[in-house]
Amino acid sequence: MSPATFLRRWLPLVIVVVVAVAAWQTAKLADTDTVSTTPVSYERDLGTPILSARRIPETLRAPVIDAALTPTVQTIVDGSSSFASCLTVQADGRTIEEVGVDIPLVPASNQKLLTTFAALQQLGAEHRFVTTVQIDGTVTDGVLTGDLYLVGGGDPFLSTEAWRSQYEEQSGRFHTRLEDLADAVVAFGITGINGTIVGDESYFDDVRAGPWAQRLIDQRQSGPLSALAVNEGHVEWPTDFGSSINRAPTTDPPVQAANVLSALLSERGVRVGGTASGVAPASANEIASVSSPVLTEVITHVNSYSNNYGAEILVKHLGRDATGLGSTRAGADAMLDILSDPALELDTTNVVIDDGSGLAESNRLTCRLLSDVLDLAGPDSDFAQSLSVGGRRGSLARRHLESPANGQVFAKTGTLNGVTALSGFVTSPTQPGSAVRFTYVANGELAGLNEELRSLQEPFVDGLATFPTGPVIDDLDPEPTAPAR
């Protein structure tokens, strides 16, 4: 045990004892009144003496339960010793371990923690993204003579039933139904379009990818970025979700979105014309709209399933909201500005933010920053509840199935070549309000990370889920007073 840890655990008890002894000595040496007094008879006796250690039960209990985590923490510290890594573990606000907390490391998808936190800070938990239909022309007997514009508002999860049905696990996968928008157009009274359905993506720029390695683009780790994309910008995909590499992205998201809306309207009996991309004129009138789920649900989709596309769209929103430019660079700069707000008291020293998903291998974060962001949010927050859940949802759904962490760990995973990361909370199943906060990032050779470190993460979290172990607080409370005599 380090001297700092020893002092932190036992200093409160030492101070109490020293103060009590000093007070007793002072009273003993003080002058006393010479006037005789009648002895006082007390009717009750204390069950526990004033100077008993039982009168500071939390001070006694904390070192015992904290020490119980030491073997769990030490295992991952030892396993990471040959890699560039950082680790923090805090239990009910007490620091159990800190290693390399200020080392800037490639975070992989732990970057999404900062992206979604910043989005909540800037846009608000109830924010929604709106997609509209506007018309430029006249409607006579249900027939539009002119063009119909599908105007994107940067909804990352605007989708069709065919796209949604590929996922066996639906919990936390919040989508916006494009079918609802088609229904709204029909409800307005449109029965035919003597013109073009035009996809408008002008809310953002038209840069389709972040600053990523070509291999990641080739692996289709994200669909093409756009303020107007349906099904994350894909035209084909397997009926059962597997690897993203089996998906076929579109080369023109706004035209693809117009094509999908055209097909949905045709299914509903609306006669349609051609499709194109363009910008809705100021003279166009809105006739229908569809809103996304609230932001807390959008970030649940992003964080639980580590959705790269959703994270990148959020970054473009941050850029547009801050500067009017919906670009990855503007959004990354805005994110750093948000995190650097003095009111948040976050340390962004040596932090580099180049995208929102963590695919950019130029990103650099510290365990201190990740841990402090988690601390600001807290284990009961909407932010914490957006994370994947051990044994239940998202990227941790198949982990911790037979352990105390099942349903108790809320965390964000992260994986890239040579990178593994895991950060979040483990809440106590036996003591509500009690939680362990942890962050872990390691960079190194790919083979070593696969074989040595990732295998340590699940037992590490399982061990944290045993917190708190040790004497319960009621067993250490002062004993009751003796019965009246």
Secondary structure, DSSP 4 states (H G I P E B T S, - for coil): --HHHHHHHHHHHHHHHHHHHHHHHHHHHS----S--PPP--S---SS-TT-GGGSHHHHHHHHHHHTTHHHHHHHHHHTTTSEEEEEEEETTEEEEEESTT--B--GGGHHHHHHHHHHHHH-TT---EEEEEEEEEEETTEEEEEEEEE----TTEE-HHHHTT-S--TT---EEHHHHHHHHHHHT--EEESEEEEE-TTS----S-S--HHHHHTT-SPPP-SS-SGGGEEE--SS---GGG-EE-S-HHHHHHHHHHHHHHHTT-B--EEEE----TT-EEEEEEEPPPHHHHHHHHHHTT-HHHHHHHHHHHHHHHHS---HHHHHHHHHHHHT-GGG----TT-B---SSS--TT-BB-HHHHHHHHHHH-TTSHHHHTSEETTTBGGGTTSSTTSTTTTTEEEEEEEETTEEEEEEEEE-SSSTT-EEEEEEEEES-HHHIIIIIHHHHHHHHHHHTT-S-S--HHHHSPPPPPPP-
